[in-house]
Amino acid sequence: MSAPAPSPLAIVDAEPLPRQDEVLTDAALAFVAELHRRFTPRRDELLARRGERRAEIARTSTLDFLPETAAVRADDSWRVAPAPAALNDRRVEITGPTDRKMTVNALNSGARVWLADFEDASAPTWENVITGQLNLIDAYTRNIDFTDPKSGKSYALRPAEELATVVTRPRGWHLDERHLQLDGTPVPGALVDFGLYFFHNAQRLIDLGKGPYFYLPKTESHLEARLWNDIFVFAQGYTGIPRGTVRATVLIETITAAYEMEEILYELRDHASGLNAGRWDYLFSIVKNFRDGGPEFVLPDRNLVTMTAPFMRAYTELLVRTCHKRGAHAIGGMAAFIPSRRDAEVNKVAFEKVKADKDREANDGFDGSWVAHPDLVPIAMASFDAVLGEKPNQKERLREDVSVAAGDLIAIDTLDAKPTYDGLRNAVAVGIRYIEAWLRGMGAVAIFNLMEDAATAEISRSQIWQWINAGVVFENGERATADLARRIAAEELAAIRAETGDEAFAAGKWQQAHDLLLQVSLDQDYADFLTLPAYEQLR
């Protein structure tokens, strides 16, 4: 008697979408199901390991480089695989969700790379997950020209040689995709996003002279990088493309990963392309991991923690040194400013700050950097052109002058800045506004002239939580308490109602966002990720 056929993936509680059958083919679903069978058990073990490590940090209030991987760090002989031509020059990268308009604008932006985002810049509605995949397929087959029905503006791709190279970011390991299940168990969102994209586009991209390239988010250890590497090896074998075709850039946006940068590159060495220095998620990770660590781990307002803060500088300089020692690209942080169409003075001040930030990164040895808006591409490009000239990167700058001790990465108390009352108000205001948009299916949201994503909401609610639990007293004499946060949130909600009008307020998800922000900011049990309870409310 023959063995029964493997259980097919079930599409659960999802309204059918136009053209979804082009993405959810039997062959693509069989591939995703196989990824799920092989790799989800290890994903689950690694998520449990995160909890164990967090508990250890709670006991010790410290972190160190791993003694068990010292030999990897000491071995000067290994390098990551050489960069493919399409990823050798990454001096400016633009980030954004995979909606149709952004897809065309990002590819046409003049940036060398587009981070096509299924993660923090995309709320994972079923529509966003599936239409994002369709938009990328349509871009590679040049079937994406369209006219915006609201504005009447037409969008069309430039010639192929002028388009940005796509690097796709799947969801983090902690998020499941409830609409795709195998025997009643949801498939990890990371495997859905990676699997569908890789299956449909890997060979197509090779034929275009590029390849399946990825950004890996929220990585917390080299063992998580090892899991990704095994997935890449399996996926390439399954589809019959050469091993090493995949390239991955890892976001070093957790404090634990900052202590394992060399090991992460080592695990991915046949597929590694580089590391990226995040900011808001990195600060969120510090609060999450050291939330019981006492006053020396209390962060000031997020906008007061610049990349020149000593502990942030230690992190970024160590990242550049690590990448260049191993032949990988070092990619800098985000310029999130959104130009104002009404206020030239606001733009002038912001552009000067963006230029200073990108000048610093280029001079520190970074090979490229991120922007959130096409208008910032020329500013960042000028900063890197001034340092790189005709060279594609500056990996020859080994930064052997950099020496970072374990304690330097968590020396939060080297900051003079303190939490402020205005900082609390801002965290509440931005948190409510972002979560409301996310619950409506928008992951990248312009708030107060900045492009915000889920990392913004995470640092906002984390700071509210930390300041209340640390009993911070602000400069006006008020103590951070749950009652104060509730009062400010109520005032913010009333201000939003006055600003939008009753009808628009009622049509939005403002009360829901207000309640969710307070839930994750005030609960004694700190939720690992805001997006977990938020996803339960996302329809």
C-alpha atoms as one frame of an Amber mdcrd trajectory, in Angstrom:
protein
   0.000   0.000   0.000   1.413   3.393  -0.978   2.040   6.058   1.636  -0.616
   8.775   1.875   0.146  12.042   0.115   1.486  14.792   2.397  -1.277  16.970
   3.840  -1.789  20.045   1.672  -1.662  23.475   3.249  -5.111  24.761   4.133
  -6.104  28.368   3.452  -8.017  29.350   6.582 -10.435  32.215   7.228  -9.292
  34.252   4.224 -11.474  35.919   1.609 -10.279  34.914  -1.887  -8.288  37.662
  -3.580  -8.058  38.478  -7.300  -5.186  36.515  -8.885  -4.236  34.737  -5.641
  -4.116  31.446  -7.577  -1.033  32.809  -9.383   0.800  32.872  -6.035  -0.854
  29.981  -4.203  -0.196  27.329  -6.839  -0.182  23.668  -5.808   3.565  23.493
  -6.425   4.326  26.650  -4.395   2.145  25.472  -1.498   3.836  22.060  -1.551
   7.198  23.824  -1.244   6.033  25.979   1.681   4.526  22.888   3.355   7.874
  21.101   3.053   9.706  24.085   4.556   7.195  24.031   7.420   7.604  20.285
   8.096  11.372  20.428   8.053  12.135  23.687   9.808   9.261  24.850  12.053
  10.233  22.460  14.891  13.682  24.083  15.006  12.079  27.527  14.850  10.018
  26.583  17.892  13.112  25.406  19.784  14.937  28.629  18.996  12.013  30.757
  20.194  12.090  28.805  23.477  15.837  29.415  23.668  15.194  33.170  23.379
  13.106  32.958  26.531  15.836  31.053  28.378  18.428  33.610  27.377  16.185
  36.476  28.471  15.802  34.808  31.856  19.585  34.520  32.143  19.988  38.243
  31.353  17.379  39.003  34.020  19.520  37.102  36.544  22.881  38.621  35.560
  22.145  42.041  33.969  25.019  41.485  31.586  26.024  39.976  28.234  29.355
  38.817  26.853  30.863  37.423  23.693  30.287  33.653  23.593  33.161  31.545
  24.971  31.990  28.482  23.008  32.480  30.267  19.656  35.812  31.945  20.450
  37.563  29.780  17.833  35.339  31.177  15.067  36.224  34.740  16.071  39.935
  33.927  16.380  40.210  32.214  12.987  41.294  34.942  10.569  41.147  32.674
   7.509  37.451  32.561   6.687  35.503  35.037   4.549  31.939  35.246   3.315
  31.262  34.450  -0.339  32.153  37.263  -2.780  29.275  39.631  -3.516  27.405
  39.055  -6.796  27.641  41.971  -9.212  24.085  43.115  -8.466  24.923  43.515
  -4.753  28.484  44.827  -4.950  27.501  48.507  -4.877  24.885  49.205  -2.198
  25.674  52.822  -1.416  22.015  53.831  -1.053  19.106  51.529  -0.209  15.458
  52.587  -0.042  13.007  50.720   2.167   9.257  50.283   1.957   6.266  47.953
   1.704   5.404  45.960  -1.407   2.221  47.768  -2.457   1.991  48.536  -6.164
   2.811  52.251  -6.006   5.800  51.756  -3.693   7.099  48.906  -5.838   7.320
  51.138  -8.916   8.584  54.204  -7.027  11.245  52.261  -5.118  12.534  50.461
  -8.213  12.661  53.817 -10.048  14.097  55.789  -7.097  17.749  55.875  -8.158
  18.741  53.856  -5.070  20.983  50.865  -5.747  18.840  48.523  -3.611  15.188
  48.367  -2.589  14.367  46.557   0.650  10.980  45.110  -0.327   9.400  44.732
   3.075   6.974  42.081   4.273   8.065  42.793   7.849   7.981  46.019   9.904
   6.752  48.266   7.059   3.870  45.945   6.211   0.901  45.026   8.374   0.467
  41.290   7.619  -3.100  41.269   6.350  -3.822  38.429   3.938  -4.229  41.016
   1.185  -0.813  42.584   1.883   0.903  39.183   2.047  -0.509  37.925  -1.263
  -0.678  41.138  -3.319   2.876  41.976  -2.242   4.043  38.713  -3.805   2.030
  39.460  -6.954   3.522  42.946  -7.247   7.072  41.568  -7.158   6.251  38.935
  -9.787   4.666  41.661 -11.925   7.728  43.882 -11.488  10.098  41.151 -12.703
   7.866  40.402 -15.704   7.357  44.161 -16.317   3.593  43.906 -15.942   3.284
  46.474 -13.189   2.459  49.721 -15.024  -0.727  51.230 -13.599  -2.738  54.427
 -13.134  -3.743  55.504  -9.639  -7.560  55.792  -9.704  -7.532  58.544  -7.052
  -4.888  60.856  -8.513  -5.012  59.802 -12.169  -1.190  59.611 -12.092   0.453
  56.893 -14.180   3.316  54.727 -12.926   5.691  52.788 -15.185   9.086  51.142
 -14.720  12.260  52.679 -16.075  14.634  50.592 -18.228  15.952  47.487 -16.465
  19.493  48.826 -16.015  18.143  51.826 -14.039  16.122  49.786 -11.532  17.134
  49.085  -7.942  18.138  45.538  -7.012  15.467  43.965  -4.792  16.354  42.539
  -1.380  13.210  41.069   0.207  12.585  41.066   3.958  10.315  38.288   5.275
   8.619  38.450   8.659  10.529  37.682  11.854  10.584  34.197  13.367   8.066
  35.066  16.102   5.126  35.751  13.753   2.867  33.035  12.366   0.647  33.254
   9.281  -2.750  32.185  10.592  -4.291  31.958   7.113  -1.960  29.135   5.996
  -2.055  26.026   8.178  -0.857  22.449   8.047  -2.926  20.023  10.122  -4.275
  22.951  12.123  -0.857  24.501  12.858  -0.078  27.944  11.360   3.016  28.205
   9.163   5.621  30.739  10.358   5.215  33.993   8.434   8.931  33.947   7.633
   8.580  30.646   5.763   5.471  31.874   3.908   7.137  35.101   2.761  10.457
  33.460   1.903   8.925  30.339   0.389   6.442  31.998  -1.961   8.953  34.612
  -3.104  11.799  32.157  -3.624   9.667  29.557  -5.397   8.210  31.985  -7.915
  11.174  34.286  -8.496  14.534  32.580  -7.903  15.035  31.348 -11.471  13.380
  34.445 -12.922  15.859  36.658 -11.038  18.833  34.547 -12.140  17.668  34.990
 -15.742  17.627  38.775 -15.140  21.250  38.686 -13.948  20.333  39.013 -10.271
  19.196  36.506  -7.672  17.008  35.781  -4.663  18.380  38.191  -2.075  17.024
  38.609   1.460  17.199  40.754   4.571  16.802  38.672   7.745  15.093  40.568
  10.596  14.979  40.214  14.395  17.786  37.622  14.472  18.884  36.990  18.063
  21.656  34.395  17.715  24.013  32.592  15.351  21.850  29.486  15.775  18.976
  31.379  14.162  21.325  32.306  11.306  22.251  28.608  11.021  18.566  27.754
  10.626  18.246  30.259   7.777  21.362  28.839   6.127  19.912  25.322   6.234
  16.681  26.660   4.708  18.656  28.276   1.870  20.577  25.040   1.209  17.360
  23.016   1.115  15.484  25.559  -1.053  18.265  25.719  -3.641  18.440  21.926
  -3.814  14.656  21.605  -4.058  14.442  23.981  -7.022  17.694  22.898  -8.659
  19.527  26.205  -8.573  23.209  26.401  -7.592  24.069  26.495  -3.907  25.239
  29.985  -2.963  22.798  31.752  -5.291  20.849  33.083  -2.311  22.364  36.079
  -0.524  21.294  37.268   2.910  21.969  40.485   4.802  21.268  40.180   8.526
  19.850  43.066  10.513  21.787  43.421  13.746  18.810  44.926  15.531  18.861
  42.928  18.751  21.352  43.381  21.558  22.103  39.648  21.720  22.968  39.514
  18.002  25.445  42.375  18.512  27.549  39.926  20.551  27.434  37.290  17.783
  28.080  39.246  14.573  31.083  37.191  13.461  29.316  33.933  14.279  26.231
  35.030  12.311  28.358  35.750   9.250  30.172  32.446   9.734  26.968  30.404
   9.821  25.759  32.084   6.627  29.181  32.418   4.987  28.228  30.763   1.659
  25.120  32.959   1.498  26.083  36.047   3.538  26.069  39.473   1.955  26.424
  41.792   4.924  25.076  43.171   8.180  22.882  46.204   8.800  22.812  48.525
  11.809  19.222  49.099  12.912  18.181  51.652  15.520  14.664  51.537  16.953
  14.494  47.735  17.108  17.974  47.691  18.654  16.883  50.079  21.425  13.652
  48.112  21.870  15.752  44.962  22.296  17.902  46.627  24.967  14.801  47.636
  26.954  13.241  44.174  26.492  16.321  42.274  27.635  17.500  44.569  30.437
  14.126  45.678  31.749  14.966  44.358  35.222  18.489  45.777  35.172  17.935
  48.863  37.272  18.453  52.607  36.678  21.626  52.216  34.576  19.578  50.600
  31.786  16.841  53.249  31.614  16.911  54.903  28.189  16.048  58.582  27.648
  13.599  59.743  24.946  14.173  57.784  21.753  15.031  60.943  19.798  17.808
  61.734  22.290  19.567  58.412  21.611  21.512  59.271  18.478  23.951  57.037
  16.661  26.765  59.066  18.247  25.819  57.900  21.768  28.844  55.936  23.081
  27.089  52.553  23.273  25.541  53.043  19.796  28.896  54.093  18.386  30.502
  50.974  19.859  27.849  48.863  18.130  28.135  50.507  14.708  31.941  50.621
  14.654  32.150  46.972  15.727  29.707  46.123  12.929  31.869  47.833  10.287
  35.041  46.197  11.572  33.384  42.760  11.717  31.926  42.999   8.214  35.103
  44.201   6.545  37.279  41.662   8.365  35.098  38.961   6.786  34.549  40.527
   3.339  30.914  41.503   3.934  29.055  44.767   3.328  28.309  47.034   6.294
  25.007  48.860   5.754  24.064  51.852   7.902  20.819  52.978   9.474  17.622
  54.622   8.344  17.010  58.257   7.426  13.282  58.291   8.162  12.484  61.942
   7.371   9.521  62.560   5.043   9.850  65.886   3.200   7.098  68.410   3.810
   5.304  69.782   0.757   4.402  72.904   2.746   7.354  73.825   4.940  10.669
  74.468   3.193  12.370  75.386   6.480  11.474  72.021   8.042  12.976  70.330
   4.995  16.157  72.413   5.118  16.870  71.539   8.762  16.016  67.869   8.247
  18.101  67.525   5.078  21.110  68.963   6.929  20.664  66.333   9.661  20.324
  63.555   7.081  23.476  64.738   5.330  25.445  64.840   8.597  24.246  61.337
   9.473  25.157  59.879   6.076  28.501  61.721   6.014  29.317  60.140   9.387
  28.395  56.656   8.176  30.408  56.966   4.959  33.427  58.290   6.859  33.131
  55.524   9.468  33.502  52.891   6.753  29.926  51.866   5.976  29.384  50.701
   2.392  25.843  52.052   2.139  22.850  53.260   4.078  19.048  53.387   4.177
  16.498  56.069   3.341  12.698  55.964   3.566  11.804  58.464   0.828  12.983
  58.939  -2.788  13.794  62.623  -2.105  16.526  61.494   0.320  18.273  59.250
  -2.217  20.364  62.089  -3.751  21.434  63.351  -0.309  22.634  59.929   0.853
  24.152  59.247  -2.573  26.228  62.440  -2.393  27.601  61.471   1.033  28.734
  58.046  -0.162  29.915  59.279  -3.573  32.219  61.738  -1.787  33.935  58.857
   0.032  33.628  55.985  -2.451  34.033  57.803  -5.761  34.025  55.105  -8.451
  34.638  52.255  -5.969  31.607  50.027  -5.333  32.307  49.788  -1.578  35.066
  50.345   0.979  35.541  46.849   2.350  39.294  47.391   2.232  38.878  49.747
   5.238  39.375  47.164   7.963  38.890  49.562  10.900  41.553  47.767  12.935
  41.644  50.884  15.121  38.280  49.816  16.582  38.342  47.935  19.872  35.034
  47.232  21.603  34.753  45.472  24.960  31.646  43.527  25.924  30.599  46.170
  28.430  30.797  48.981  25.869  27.718  47.682  24.025  25.500  47.988  27.103
  26.995  51.098  28.688  23.620  52.879  28.596  24.555  55.022  31.589  27.208
  56.837  29.543  24.342  58.990  28.226  23.755  62.348  29.896  20.186  62.625
  28.539  17.239  61.697  30.757  13.617  60.762  30.020  11.366  63.826  29.647
   7.664  64.484  30.055   7.485  65.529  26.385   9.160  62.235  25.526   6.348
  60.371  27.268   3.714  62.422  25.438   5.459  61.730  22.122   5.682  57.997
  22.796   1.931  57.892  23.509   1.009  60.083  20.510   3.159  58.176  18.033
   2.156  54.808  19.488  -1.576  55.434  19.127  -1.235  56.899  15.620   0.947
  54.065  14.379  -1.088  51.210  15.875  -4.312  52.686  14.470  -2.869  52.667
  10.951  -1.414  49.174  11.439  -4.810  47.818  12.463  -6.154  49.217   9.178
  -3.471  47.317   7.263  -0.798  50.020   6.880   2.714  49.210   8.114   4.639
  52.272   6.911   3.048  55.453   8.256   4.096  59.112   8.002   3.782  60.621
  11.506   5.128  64.095  12.381   7.302  64.150   9.224   8.909  60.760   9.918
   8.224  57.450   8.200   7.433  55.118  11.063   7.139  51.337  11.087   6.439
  48.653  13.682   9.821  49.205  15.357   8.628  52.722  16.240   5.621  51.364
  18.115   7.831  48.810  19.870  10.286  51.399  21.211   7.418  53.761  22.107
   5.502  51.212  24.232   8.765  49.838  25.665   9.818  53.255  26.887   6.422
  53.882  28.503   6.678  50.480  30.220  10.283  51.005  31.314   9.786  54.516
  32.687   6.720  53.486  34.701   8.387  50.373  36.105  11.566  52.308  36.927
   9.575  55.055  38.678  11.199  57.774  36.537  10.619  61.346  37.725  10.463
  63.832  34.854  11.930  67.332  34.804   8.514  68.830  35.664   8.385  66.815
  38.898   5.768  64.305  37.685   6.469  60.622  38.226   5.879  58.127  35.416
   2.864  56.087  36.510   0.142  54.045  34.865  -2.366  56.766  35.764  -0.229
  59.435  34.080   0.039  57.296  30.914  -3.746  56.792  30.918  -4.345  60.533
  31.349  -1.993  61.449  28.487  -3.519  58.740  26.277  -7.037  60.068  26.938
  -5.895  63.613  26.115  -4.245  62.365  22.928  -7.384  60.499  21.889  -9.488
  63.635  22.441  -7.000  65.703  20.403  -7.149  63.187  17.533 -10.969  63.298
  17.588 -10.886  67.112  17.421  -8.315  66.982  14.617 -10.086  64.381  12.452
 -13.746  65.138  13.203 -16.280  62.757  14.726 -17.122  60.924  11.497 -13.510
  60.122  10.511 -12.693  59.273  14.122 -15.552  56.759  14.282 -14.507  55.238
  10.943 -10.958  54.636  12.213  -9.622  52.249  14.829  -8.562  54.918  17.318
 -10.136  53.537  20.492  -8.815  50.074  19.656  -5.297  51.481  19.125  -5.480
  53.485  22.364  -6.532  50.390  24.309  -3.873  48.162  22.756  -1.079  50.655
  23.421  -2.093  50.896  27.081  -2.406  47.113  27.334   1.174  46.444  26.173
   2.581  49.498  27.991   0.942  48.884  31.372   0.697  45.099  31.731   3.132
  43.860  34.362   4.015  40.958  32.054   5.953  42.570  29.236   4.759  41.209
  25.852   7.711  40.018  23.752   6.314  41.723  20.656   3.487  44.239  20.311
   2.625  42.693  16.938   1.577  39.404  18.592  -1.520  40.778  20.400  -2.027
  43.273  17.550  -2.148  40.445  14.980  -5.053  38.893  16.887  -7.009  42.098
  16.140  -5.857  42.499  12.530  -8.637  41.749  10.063
